[in-house]
């Protein structure tokens, strides 16, 4: 699976990629991760699992709009 992701990364202009794979194994979960690219555009450090990312999500505004529309329909 990771080979396909690496191929897509190499073929596109993505600067970095951190991929987490979660698999349920009975009552336990198996996790794997792989990282490609550089940690920051101004240095040459490779990306690894120790880096911290800011995740910006659009789910909150979409959920808020959906909730307002539901209230409006009442």
C-alpha positions, 0 to 999 in steps of 0.5 A, a space after each residue: 500500500 505504501 508503495 502506491 502512495 510513494 508513487 503518487 507523491 513522486 508523480 505530483 507536486 505535493 511538498 510533504 505527506 504524512 499517511 496513517 494507516 489504522 487496521 482493526 485486528 480483533 479487539 486490538 488496533 494496528 497502526 502504521 505511518 509513513 512520511 514523505 518530503 521535507 518538514 518545512 519549506 525553509 530547511 532540509 529536515 525529512 518529515 517524520 512521525 515526531 512533527 506537529 501539524 496544524 490541521 485546519 478543518 472546514 467541518 465546523 462551518 459546514 456543520 454550523 450552516 447545516 444546524 442553522 438550516 435545520 433550526 430555520 426550517 422549524 
